[in-house]
Amino acid sequence: MSVLISTLQQMGFLFLLIIVGYLVARLGAVPKEGVAVLSKLENNVFIPALVFGTFLKQFTVQSITTSWQFLLGGFAVLAVLIPSALVFARFCAKDKYTQNIYTYGLSFPNFGFMGNAVVSALFPAFFADYLIFVLPLWMLIYLWGVPKLLIPSERAEKKSVLASLKSFVNPMFVGMALGMVLGLLAPPVPAFLQTAVDTLGNCMSPVAMLLTGMTVAQIDLKKTFANGSIYLASFLRLVAVPLVFVGLLAVLPLPESLSVCILCAVSMPLGLNTIVIPGAYGLDTSVAAGMALVSHTLSCLTIPVIFFLYSILG
């Protein structure tokens, strides 16, 4: 029961920040360009600082020997999520574009903004492991998810695998690489520098939740709540899929750290890329925004319950 209560409290805190972000956007308390500014700060400063600080402290020679387990685990999860997403998306929509939105959402949960926030808050000891675990998910997003599902075919550029992999040269992965190197070398770090990194990293979770609320504030609520397929996709993403993995983790002899990483990733709500990227091409994002609103709201209840069930069966 303590697991349920502590998780509920943390999710309540995160949901409160989503509400604050939603309200400030709806009330016009921040300029429209504020979302873009916060997003750039999140992706270019706060997340890299958190990732860098985590690997600086936790990445050691000993941790390298177990890294393969998390990479393999990430690919194994994708091997389950993607085929099932391709099947269930057909039940959620008839037209190809909307099917692609559902396919992406069911294949790639919000393991980034929401996942980072949940893991860093509830399981800080496993955060470095989690970042390694989701590398395969990032790889498939860059190679398949975004270019094949979210970008219109007439606007998509044909890129080689090598060119697609260059997308990994971004602030988050640069922070990870630097953290790995310095973590292994273990040089003395000045106290002021460590404090600066920790403080910037601590901004990641609250800003991520504020951005989530500000993003879903653009949604037509009446149209959203009338779409039954959104509820079906949210049920699959938040209940059906996590319960399958809870059952698997109850019988598979996996390390606790890997089990937590798997469950954290698959229990997250539908991601926000389905809004941001198609919106940049002038496409309809009403379904994607509805998925984000409904699933993020419900996840504040489903995530604690899923982890409670895992604590009982695990």
C-alpha positions as CSV (number, residue, x, y, z in Angstrom):
1,M,0.0,0.0,0.0
2,S,2.9,2.4,0.7
3,V,3.9,2.0,-3.0
4,L,0.4,3.0,-4.1
5,I,0.3,6.0,-1.8
6,S,3.8,7.3,-2.6
7,T,3.2,6.9,-6.3
8,L,-0.2,8.6,-6.1
9,Q,1.3,11.5,-4.2
10,Q,4.0,12.0,-6.8
11,M,1.6,11.7,-9.7
12,G,-0.7,14.2,-8.0
13,F,2.2,16.6,-7.8
14,L,3.0,16.1,-11.5
15,F,-0.7,16.4,-12.5
16,L,-1.0,19.6,-10.5
17,L,1.9,21.1,-12.6
18,I,0.1,20.0,-15.8
19,I,-3.0,21.8,-14.6
20,V,-1.0,25.0,-13.9
21,G,0.5,24.8,-17.4
22,Y,-2.9,24.3,-18.8
23,L,-4.4,27.3,-16.9
24,V,-1.6,29.8,-17.7
25,A,-1.9,28.9,-21.4
26,R,-5.7,29.1,-21.5
27,L,-5.8,32.4,-19.5
28,G,-3.1,33.9,-21.7
29,A,-0.9,34.5,-18.6
30,V,2.2,33.7,-20.8
31,P,2.8,34.8,-24.4
32,K,2.3,32.3,-27.1
33,E,6.0,32.1,-27.8
34,G,6.5,31.1,-24.2
35,V,5.9,27.4,-25.1
36,A,8.6,27.5,-27.7
37,V,11.1,29.1,-25.3
38,L,10.3,26.7,-22.4
39,S,10.6,23.8,-24.9
40,K,14.0,24.9,-26.0
41,L,15.2,25.3,-22.4
42,E,13.9,21.9,-21.6
43,N,15.5,20.1,-24.5
44,N,18.8,22.1,-24.6
45,V,19.5,22.8,-20.9
46,F,17.4,21.1,-18.3
47,I,17.3,17.5,-19.7
48,P,21.0,17.5,-20.8
49,A,21.9,18.8,-17.3
50,L,19.9,16.0,-15.6
51,V,21.3,13.3,-17.9
52,F,24.9,14.6,-17.5
53,G,24.6,14.8,-13.7
54,T,23.1,11.3,-13.5
55,F,25.8,9.6,-15.5
56,L,28.5,11.7,-13.8
57,K,27.5,10.1,-10.5
58,Q,26.3,6.7,-11.5
59,F,28.1,5.5,-14.6
60,T,31.0,3.3,-13.5
61,V,33.0,0.4,-14.8
62,Q,30.7,-1.9,-12.9
63,S,27.6,-0.4,-14.5
64,I,29.0,-1.0,-18.0
65,T,28.8,-4.8,-17.4
66,T,25.0,-4.6,-17.1
67,S,24.3,-2.0,-19.8
68,W,23.6,-4.7,-22.4
69,Q,20.7,-6.0,-20.4
70,F,18.9,-2.7,-20.6
71,L,19.6,-2.2,-24.4
72,L,18.3,-5.7,-25.0
73,G,15.3,-5.1,-22.8
74,G,14.5,-1.9,-24.8
75,F,14.5,-3.8,-28.1
76,A,12.5,-6.6,-26.6
77,V,9.8,-4.2,-25.5
78,L,9.7,-2.7,-29.0
79,A,9.3,-6.2,-30.5
80,V,6.0,-6.4,-28.5
81,L,4.7,-2.8,-28.8
82,I,5.2,-2.1,-32.5
83,P,3.4,-5.2,-33.9
84,S,0.5,-4.8,-31.5
85,A,0.3,-1.1,-32.3
86,L,0.1,-1.8,-36.0
87,V,-2.9,-4.2,-35.4
88,F,-4.8,-2.1,-32.9
89,A,-4.4,1.2,-34.8
90,R,-6.7,-0.3,-37.5
91,F,-9.5,-0.6,-34.9
92,C,-9.0,3.1,-33.8
93,A,-9.2,4.7,-37.2
94,K,-9.9,4.0,-40.9
95,D,-7.9,6.7,-42.7
96,K,-4.2,6.2,-43.1
97,Y,-3.1,9.4,-41.5
98,T,-5.0,8.9,-38.3
99,Q,-4.0,5.2,-38.2
100,N,-0.4,6.4,-38.3
101,I,-1.0,8.8,-35.3
102,Y,-2.5,5.9,-33.3
103,T,0.3,3.6,-34.4
104,Y,3.0,6.0,-33.2
105,G,1.2,6.7,-29.9
106,L,0.8,3.0,-29.1
107,S,4.3,2.2,-30.2
108,F,6.1,5.0,-28.4
109,P,4.7,6.1,-25.0
110,N,5.7,9.4,-23.4
111,F,8.9,7.8,-22.0
112,G,10.7,11.1,-22.5
113,F,9.1,14.0,-20.7
114,M,6.7,12.0,-18.6
115,G,8.9,9.0,-18.2
116,N,12.0,11.0,-17.2
117,A,9.9,12.9,-14.6
118,V,8.4,9.8,-13.1
119,V,11.6,7.7,-13.0
120,S,13.7,10.6,-11.6
121,A,11.2,11.2,-8.9
122,L,10.2,7.7,-7.9
123,F,13.2,5.6,-8.8
124,P,16.3,8.0,-8.9
125,A,18.7,5.1,-8.3
126,F,17.5,3.5,-11.6
127,F,17.5,6.7,-13.7
128,A,20.8,6.0,-15.5
129,D,19.7,2.5,-16.3
130,Y,16.4,3.9,-17.6
131,L,18.2,6.3,-20.0
132,I,20.2,3.3,-21.5
133,F,17.0,1.3,-21.7
134,V,15.2,3.8,-23.8
135,L,18.0,4.2,-26.3
136,P,16.5,1.6,-28.7
137,L,13.2,3.5,-28.4
138,W,14.8,6.8,-29.4
139,M,16.6,5.0,-32.3
140,L,13.3,3.6,-33.7
141,I,11.7,7.0,-33.3
142,Y,14.4,8.7,-35.4
143,L,14.6,5.9,-38.0
144,W,10.9,4.9,-38.4
145,G,8.4,6.6,-36.0
146,V,8.8,10.3,-37.0
147,P,9.8,10.0,-40.7
148,K,7.4,7.2,-41.6
149,L,4.4,7.9,-39.4
150,L,4.3,11.6,-38.5
151,I,5.8,13.4,-41.5
152,P,3.6,13.6,-44.6
153,S,5.0,11.3,-47.3
154,E,5.2,14.2,-49.8
155,R,7.3,16.2,-47.3
156,A,9.5,13.5,-46.0
157,E,13.0,13.5,-47.2
158,K,14.7,10.2,-48.1
159,K,17.6,9.8,-45.7
160,S,20.2,7.1,-45.3
161,V,20.4,5.2,-42.0
162,L,23.6,7.1,-41.3
163,A,22.0,10.5,-41.9
164,S,19.1,9.5,-39.6
165,L,21.5,8.4,-36.9
166,K,23.0,11.9,-36.9
167,S,19.8,13.0,-35.1
168,F,21.4,11.5,-32.0
169,V,23.9,14.4,-32.0
170,N,21.7,16.5,-29.8
171,P,22.1,18.1,-26.4
172,M,20.7,15.1,-24.4
173,F,22.9,12.5,-26.0
174,V,25.9,14.9,-25.8
175,G,25.2,15.3,-22.1
176,M,25.0,11.5,-21.7
177,A,28.3,10.9,-23.5
178,L,30.1,13.6,-21.5
179,G,28.6,12.1,-18.3
180,M,29.7,8.6,-19.2
181,V,33.3,9.8,-19.9
182,L,33.6,11.8,-16.7
183,G,31.8,9.2,-14.7
184,L,34.4,6.6,-15.7
185,L,37.4,9.0,-15.1
186,A,35.9,10.2,-11.8
187,P,37.8,13.6,-11.8
188,P,37.2,16.0,-8.9
189,V,34.2,18.2,-9.6
190,P,34.1,21.7,-8.1
191,A,31.2,22.1,-5.7
192,F,29.7,25.1,-7.5
193,L,29.7,23.2,-10.8
194,Q,28.0,20.2,-9.2
195,T,25.4,22.5,-7.6
196,A,24.7,24.2,-11.0
197,V,24.2,20.9,-12.8
198,D,22.0,19.5,-10.0
199,T,19.9,22.7,-9.9
200,L,19.3,22.8,-13.7
201,G,18.5,19.1,-13.7
202,N,15.9,19.6,-11.0
203,C,14.1,21.9,-13.3
204,M,13.4,19.1,-15.8
205,S,10.3,17.5,-14.2
206,P,8.3,20.6,-13.4
207,V,9.0,22.3,-16.7
208,A,8.1,19.1,-18.6
209,M,4.8,19.0,-16.9
210,L,4.1,22.7,-17.4
211,L,4.8,22.2,-21.1
212,T,2.5,19.2,-21.2
213,G,-0.3,21.3,-19.8
214,M,0.4,24.2,-22.1
215,T,0.4,21.9,-25.1
216,V,-2.9,20.3,-24.4
217,A,-4.5,23.7,-23.7
218,Q,-4.9,24.1,-27.4
219,I,-7.4,21.3,-27.6
220,D,-11.1,21.5,-28.5
221,L,-12.4,19.7,-25.4
222,K,-15.9,19.1,-26.7
223,K,-14.6,17.4,-29.9
224,T,-12.0,15.4,-27.9
225,F,-14.4,13.9,-25.3
226,A,-16.8,12.8,-28.1
227,N,-14.2,10.7,-29.8
228,G,-14.5,7.1,-28.6
229,S,-11.3,5.9,-30.3
230,I,-9.3,8.2,-28.1
231,Y,-10.6,6.3,-25.0
232,L,-9.8,2.9,-26.7
233,A,-6.3,4.0,-27.4
234,S,-5.8,5.4,-23.9
235,F,-7.1,2.1,-22.4
236,L,-4.7,0.1,-24.5
237,R,-1.8,2.4,-23.7
238,L,-2.5,2.8,-20.0
239,V,-4.2,-0.4,-18.9
240,A,-4.0,-3.3,-21.3
241,V,-0.4,-3.1,-22.4
242,P,1.0,-2.4,-18.8
243,L,-1.1,-5.3,-17.4
244,V,0.4,-7.7,-20.0
245,F,3.9,-6.6,-18.9
246,V,3.0,-6.8,-15.2
247,G,2.1,-10.5,-15.8
248,L,5.3,-11.1,-17.8
249,L,7.5,-9.5,-15.2
250,A,5.9,-11.5,-12.4
251,V,7.2,-14.7,-14.0
252,L,10.4,-13.6,-15.7
253,P,13.5,-13.7,-13.5
254,L,14.7,-10.2,-14.3
255,P,16.7,-7.8,-12.2
256,E,14.5,-5.3,-10.3
257,S,16.2,-2.3,-12.1
258,L,15.3,-3.7,-15.5
259,S,11.8,-4.6,-14.5
260,V,11.2,-1.1,-13.2
261,C,12.6,0.4,-16.4
262,I,10.3,-1.7,-18.5
263,L,7.2,-1.0,-16.5
264,C,8.0,2.8,-16.4
265,A,8.3,2.9,-20.1
266,V,5.2,0.9,-21.0
267,S,3.0,2.6,-18.4
268,M,3.4,6.1,-19.7
269,P,0.6,8.0,-21.5
270,L,0.5,8.6,-25.3
271,G,3.4,10.9,-26.4
272,L,3.3,14.5,-27.5
273,N,5.3,14.2,-30.7
274,T,2.0,13.3,-32.4
275,I,0.9,16.9,-31.8
276,V,4.2,18.8,-32.3
277,I,5.5,17.3,-35.5
278,P,2.3,17.0,-37.6
279,G,1.3,20.5,-36.4
280,A,4.5,21.8,-37.9
281,Y,3.3,20.7,-41.3
282,G,-0.2,22.2,-40.9
283,L,-1.9,18.8,-40.4
284,D,-4.9,18.2,-38.2
285,T,-3.8,17.4,-34.6
286,S,-7.2,17.2,-32.9
287,V,-7.0,13.4,-32.4
288,A,-3.4,13.5,-31.2
289,A,-4.2,16.4,-28.8
290,G,-7.2,14.5,-27.5
291,M,-5.0,11.4,-27.0
292,A,-2.6,13.5,-25.0
293,L,-5.2,15.1,-22.8
294,V,-7.2,12.0,-22.0
295,S,-4.2,9.7,-21.5
296,H,-2.1,12.1,-19.4
297,T,-5.1,12.8,-17.2
298,L,-5.9,9.1,-16.7
299,S,-2.3,8.2,-16.2
300,C,-2.2,10.0,-12.9
301,L,-4.4,7.1,-11.6
302,T,-3.3,4.2,-13.8
303,I,0.4,4.5,-13.1
304,P,0.1,4.2,-9.3
305,V,-2.3,1.2,-9.7
306,I,0.1,-0.5,-12.2
307,F,3.0,-0.2,-9.9
308,F,0.9,-1.3,-6.9
309,L,0.0,-4.5,-8.8
310,Y,3.6,-5.0,-9.7
311,S,4.7,-4.6,-6.1
312,I,2.1,-7.3,-5.1
313,L,2.9,-9.8,-7.9
314,G,6.7,-9.1,-8.2
